[in-house]
Structure formats: C-alpha cells, structure tokens
Amino acid sequence: MRPLITRRHALAGLVVTSLAGGRAARADEPKRLIGVIEEDPPFFNPAVSSGISSFVAGAPCYSALTRLSLDGKIGGDLAESFEISPDGLTYTFKLRPNIVWHDGHAFSAEDVKFSLGQVNSKLHPYHGAMNAIAAFEAPDANTFILRLKHPQASLISTLGNFSGCILPRHIWEGKDAARDPHNKQPIGTGPFKFVEYVRATIFSTNGTTNTSCPTRRASTS
C-alpha cells in the first residue's frame, strides 16, 4: 500500500527542503517569506469572503478595529482603545491618529463607518453577529461608535481581521464590492502593501513603512 501523503506532510517537506538547500542570508539582504496556498484566490478581499485562499492572500494588506494576540486576548488594531458600555449596547472605539491608506489617502472613522455598515455587515459570510448593530456612527475623524439593538458577546471578535477588515471609502463607495476589479488590487492600511499578482503564479507584497499601527508592523519585505 502506498503511504498517504497529506497536505501537511507536503508543506513540511517544502520547508525542510528550503532550509536544507538554502544559503544563509546576509543581514543587509531583504527578507522574503514565500508561502503556498491551496488555490489561486478568486479575489483578495477578506471583507466579503471567508475563503482561505482569499483571506491568506488579502488579509496582510488590511487592518481591522481589533486583533487577536498570540495569547488569545482581543486588543486594538486600528483602534487605539475601545470601551463597551455596562449594558453592552454601545461600543466606542478611539482610532489611532495619522494612519494612511497605501495610496496615501488619510484614514478616518468614516472609512470604518462605510466599510462595516455597507460592506462587511451585508456581504461577509460570517456577518451574523453584526445583525445586532442598530447604528454605525463616526462623530469625528478618530472616534467610531456602534449602537446595538441587544447585547452580542461575539461582536468584538467579529470585528477582527477575519470578518472585519476595513475597506477604504474613497475607493469602494458606489462600487459593487463583490465584482469590482479592486478585489484584485487591494489597498489597505495593513503591514503589507500589494505589489503584483500573476494568475496561478505570484501574489507579491512588500512590508510597509506605515508605523501608525504598531501592533502590526511588517518585519519582512
């Protein structure tokens, strides 16, 4: 009987081979991280897709209000801090200042209001917890508020990168988020900036120099 080779075994073999055959990089050389995903991604927009290939390719280019740390705690990403009212009906996020999109446009609470209100909460397959939201408010550029119909304990984790990636309003407003060409030209605020895409061959990003989100600075390029 032929041995069963799983995807895990195949990937482990690739890693071992690359480590065994690769030379040591000099300190002044750019660092590269090369990965393999299961399919050619249909698009790179994790705000509207739960597909693994789309998320793995696109998520590094984007940020969300919150993020899950390695020790399993939910902290801020685009949000510098956040507060949930005692009754669980009001979520107030103080956004980090001076964040810019990869195309140079300034990021603000209006982007969060647009993305969560018009895209994520309507199109993402795991938007269920967002159904509890009654209103999306942006009283100023660095403050975003959610008002709920009823308490929803899972909402804060839903606002993380898997289903809560924030899209730029100046790019996406008035567009069909499920079909627009920008789905393959991601512009975000994440630690990696989109460089090029060659179908079935290359999806390339560079580490950004945008350090406004210190929790997600890129260390490779």
Buried (B, 14 or more C-beta within 10 A) or exposed (E): EEEEEEEEEEEEEEEEEEEEEEEEEEEEEEEEEEEEEEEEBEBBBBBBBEBEBBBBBBBBBBBBBBBBEEEEEBBBBBBBEBEBEEEBBBBBBBBBEEBEBBEEBEBBBBBBBBBBBBBBBEBBEEBBBBEBBEEBBBEEBBBBBBBBEEEBEEBBBBBBBBBBBBBBBBBBBEBEBEEBEBBBBBBBBBBBBBEEBEEEEEBEBBBBEBEBBEBBEBEEB
